[in-house]
Structure formats: C-alpha cells, structure tokens
Amino acid sequence: MAELSPVDHDTYSDDYIKRILSETRIIAMVGASPNWSRPSNFAMKYLQAKGFRVIPVNPGVAGREILGETVVASLAEIAEPIDMVDIFRNSKDAGPIADEAIAIGAKVVWMQLGVRNEEAAARAEAAGLRVVMDRCPKIEFSRLYGELSWHGFNSNVISSKRRTVGKAEAPRRDGADTKAGSNTQRKHGLETLAIHAGNAPDPTTGARSTPIFQTTAYVFDDTDHAASLFNLQTFGNIYARLSNPTVSVLEEKIASLEGGRGTTCTASGHSAQMLALFALMQPGDRLVAATRLYGGSITQFGKTFKKFDWHCDFVDMDDFGAVRAAALDPKCKAIVAESLANPGGVVTDIAGLSEIAREAGVPLIIDNTMATPFLCRPFEHGADLIIHSTTKFLSGHGNAMGGAVVDSGRFDWFQNDKFPSLSQPEPAYHGLTFAETFGDLAFTTYGHAVALRDLGPTMAPLNAYLTITGIETLPLRMARHVENAQRVAEFLDSHPAVAWVSYAGLPANPYHDLAKRYLPGGAGSVFTFGVKGGYEAGKRCVEACELFSHLANIGDTRSLILHPASTTHRQLTEEQREAAGAGDDVIRLSIGIETAEDIMADLDQALG
Ligand SMILES: *Cc1c(COP(=O)(O)O)cnc(C)c1O
C-alpha cells in the first residue's frame, strides 16, 4: 500500500482522505467518552449514523456501553479486523497507540483535531498504514460527501455532478484512485470559484441554479435526530434564524473566494461587524480600529457598541507605534481596518498590522468590502478574519443587503485566555468548548450556533440568491469597475475645475506603492475628489449629474455620486470627518461599468 509520493501531513488531498473514508468500515475509537458533550462522543454518534461500526476503546470505562457498543480496555482485545484506529488522546500518548494499531493489523491511524505525533506517523507509514493527523473524520466526511447543510464551511469541492448526500461512494477499482496519496489537487482560478464554489446541482431536484429555500424550519427524522442537531452532534438545519441552505451556498462561495475555512453571512455589513466582535469581546473589552473606516462603522464602534460596554480606540493605521501601544492593552481583543478605506482611497499595510496583532495575541480583522477578493486577498497577507458588506460589490447590482464574516481558520483560540467564548466551555451550549470540538471550524460554528441564534441578524434567502448570482460575474465586473475608475481618475486629475483627486491608482498618490503591493489588479472603483470652489461648488456638481445617481451606496453597476460631509459622515464631528477623508469639499464617486466616455462626459458637463 505504499504511496506514490510521501503524504504531506499539513495539506491532505481530498482524494487521500476520501479513499480512507470509503475503504473504512470498522473504526476502533481510542478515548471514546460516555459523556455525550465530549467531542469523541459527537464523532462516534455521527460516524455510526453514516454506517460505520465504531468500537469504543477506553480502559477507564471498559465493560460499559457507549451508544450501544460495549467498551473494551485495549485494541488487543478486539476480535474482528479493524480498518481504522481513531485516536482521541494527547499527542504524546498517540505514539504507543499507533504501535498497537500496527500490531493488530489496522490499515489507518487517524489522530483527531489537535493530535499530532510525527514519529508515530512515520512508524505507521513505514509499516504500510495510512496516517491522518489533526483532523476529525466527522468533519471530513461531511465536507467530502456533500452534507446538505454545510453551514458555511469551505468544502473545497468543485463539481457539477449531482451527488448522493451523506453517503461514501465505493472506492473505484479502475485505477482512477491510484494517485490517492499525492497532493495534486487542482487549484481553481477565481473566475471558476466565483461560479462553482458552494453550488453543486441540487441533490434532490437536479436544479442547476441554487434554489431559494424559502422556509422557516426543517423537519427532524425522529426525536434522536432532533436532539443530535440541537446538541451540535450532527450538522443540519433546525430553524432559519441559524441556517438556511441558500445562505450556506453563499457562505461557502465567499469562504472559497477568500481562501478561508468558513463564512457566516448576516443581514448586513453592520451586523457582520457585530457578529465578529460578539465572538471576541466581553463587557469592558476594547478594540483598535482605523480612524479612516467607513463612517457608519465609526459610529457603530465608537457610539453604539459602548452600550455593550465594548470600547474602541481609533488609531491612524499608518502609525504602527500607536497601533502597537493600543493593541498591547490587555483588554484589547481585535484590530480592525479596511484593506481599501471608504471613502479616502487609503490602502492598509495588512502584513505590517498582522505582525502587531500576532504580538498582541489578537486577531487582525480586515474589512474587504471595497477591494473584494478579486483585488485583495487579506488572508495571504496575514489577516485572521475578513468582514464584508456584501451589499456592495459582491452582490454588485444595488439590490440586496448582506454581510459576511470569513474565518481563515488559522487563529489559535487557545494561545491565551482572551477568547473565552471559543476556548472555554460555553454555558449556552451545555458546556461544550467550541475550539476543542470544532477545531478550525469553531469560529464559523459559533457564528451560527450562538451568534445568529441569540442575536438574530440572519440573511434572507432571497438576498443570498441575488448575491450568489451577483458573485458569478464579480471578476468581470471588478475588472471593468477598476479600468473605468482609473480612466475617470486620470480625467479628473487633469480637469481645470478639480482641486485634487485621491485615488491610489494615480502615481502621485501617497498610497500608490501600497496599492501596487496589496491591490495588484487596480485600486478599486471608489474614490474622492475636491471641486474648486468648496462646499457650494461640490453641491452644484452633484446635483448637475445626469448619469450618476445621487445616493448613499457604493459598488453598484451604475455610477454613483455623493457628498459625504452632508450624508454618510454627517453624524461625525468635523475633526472625525477630516480624519476619515470626508471634509466639506469632498465628493465621493463609485464608478460603475457603463461606457467610460459616457461617465466622463457626465462629470465634464456637471463640472462645467
Ligand atoms: C457599507 C459598508 C459597511 C456596512 O455595510 P451595510 O451592508 O451597509 O450594513 C461596512 N464597511 C464598509 C467598508 C462599507 O462600505
């Protein structure tokens, strides 16, 4: 059973995991617990429901029954041949167990989430066994076999085939699986992911476009199934405040585009911010946020969140000394900035901030609304969480509100005691510890099972559908948005009635070099400029436009124009407005995808 190439234990190919799961029938689970709220009990119950026979091994409770199976004291006591030994013990103890697994002729040694033992893995592989470390078979099974309600996790599966949900296919005997151990999985391009990620054909009807699941609740098979769902032992839908299959498709699509582990979608960008911070913050905690955030975010963080006893230090994100000083406050729980700030056209040095966040032991949250994953991939520069207002470029047509929180899955919630919601037993879930039970899916699971359940800012399935459809053309639209914006910015820059243009795509702009590094595809389509003649001239220009729509939004196919000082940034003090790049003479444009000459002609006549 030697592999063609050595297995990379940091990134298993789907083929490798699939082959193991499809060839396994009998699992010996070492460390199986009779306590239903322990992760081993969750996994055992789930695997039984998927047709695996699971034999519990645990000397402390030998002779008792767990989920209908008699517990044995050791692997050597099991009479029948074992396919897989699944290890729920610490990494050190995994060594002797792997040796026993070799001795009884098992085919696979599987170490659970958080369990890694390189020496034991090498011994098992030398003896011809396959090895998986730091994974949960329950999570891998549901990921690879298309569980309907995959709750916003990124399955990394792209397929236009209708699949039988929740059933392992028999292994192929025609040789097609022979590269199972190699890690040659294809990395799809962003255009392909925008169309295919998350939405395989509907398994029951074959519908190719994602159905709008317009339902409030979902039936249970029986009372035990209901209990398993409520206990989070089984992934599935209960009630639409927590999850909806249409919304799950959008969640997976956004997670895939950002290269994250999972996404929680919300009713709006603002509720995404609330939900992200809800998982991180306790009363009395602080966050560090950019002075040049979207105006609505400044009000939400600075004023409204005070009512939750959450406090915000607004800091100039170009001043790393100030960011560091604020982030090292023991009460600080997150750093928040926009990849490309609305409306100032400011580009954030994400990699620099991520180093400070790492030092402080807190996640770096990047609002990627204006850039979208087409222009900027914050996780590749060290961000831990990404938030979106999907209302803008992702839905893209000015017709659906929404928000998203994407988790990279890389932040270690156990590294300090700052994040009890994820690293401590959760009283709102029978004392379950999210980071222990769900590993790198913990944040996304918490987002649905606690935050959406108890705060309730759920995305409507119709809005999810519109956003899914919008994202299919995101790469095409963004390319045109950016091309038009660059031309309009250059046009305004040389226009006699214009005092200044703040667009990072212009070489003279102070953020031009950062833009080239973080936004190689272009500096977005939202920027500001100042009209000669100040406030009154600016107002006249906005009102004289015929093609541009005068409204408070960005990221529409249509070109949009706005005077921030009198609208979006109205609630801020004059000082905050200046700091946010929204002074009295400032006009904000969101350049659409109309014919560039028509956009410029409209501005030209309005400026005249
Ligand atoms: C619009 C916006 C938000 C808020 O999103 P809503 O969907 O309007 O709630 C947050 N951040 C940025 C950068 C935005 O543009």
The ligand as a MOL file (V3000), in Angstrom:
LIG
                    3D

  0  0  0     0  0            999 V3000
M  V30 BEGIN CTAB
M  V30 COUNTS 15 15 0 0 0
M  V30 BEGIN ATOM
M  V30 1 C -21.3780 49.7080 3.5270 0
M  V30 2 C -20.2230 49.3300 4.3370 0
M  V30 3 C -20.3610 48.7400 5.5990 0
M  V30 4 C -21.7130 48.4830 6.2090 0
M  V30 5 O -22.4250 47.5580 5.4500 0
M  V30 6 P -24.0250 47.5150 5.3310 0
M  V30 7 O -24.2610 46.3710 4.4240 0
M  V30 8 O -24.4620 48.8260 4.7780 0
M  V30 9 O -24.5440 47.3020 6.7190 0
M  V30 10 C -19.2280 48.3730 6.2860 0
M  V30 11 N -18.0000 48.5920 5.7860 0
M  V30 12 C -17.8220 49.1770 4.5660 0
M  V30 13 C -16.4470 49.3800 4.0540 0
M  V30 14 C -18.9170 49.5570 3.8040 0
M  V30 15 O -18.7330 50.1160 2.6060 0
M  V30 END ATOM
M  V30 BEGIN BOND
M  V30 1 1 1 2
M  V30 2 1 2 3
M  V30 3 2 2 14
M  V30 4 1 3 4
M  V30 5 2 3 10
M  V30 6 1 4 5
M  V30 7 1 5 6
M  V30 8 2 6 7
M  V30 9 1 6 8
M  V30 10 1 6 9
M  V30 11 1 10 11
M  V30 12 2 11 12
M  V30 13 1 12 13
M  V30 14 1 12 14
M  V30 15 1 14 15
M  V30 END BOND
M  V30 END CTAB
M  END
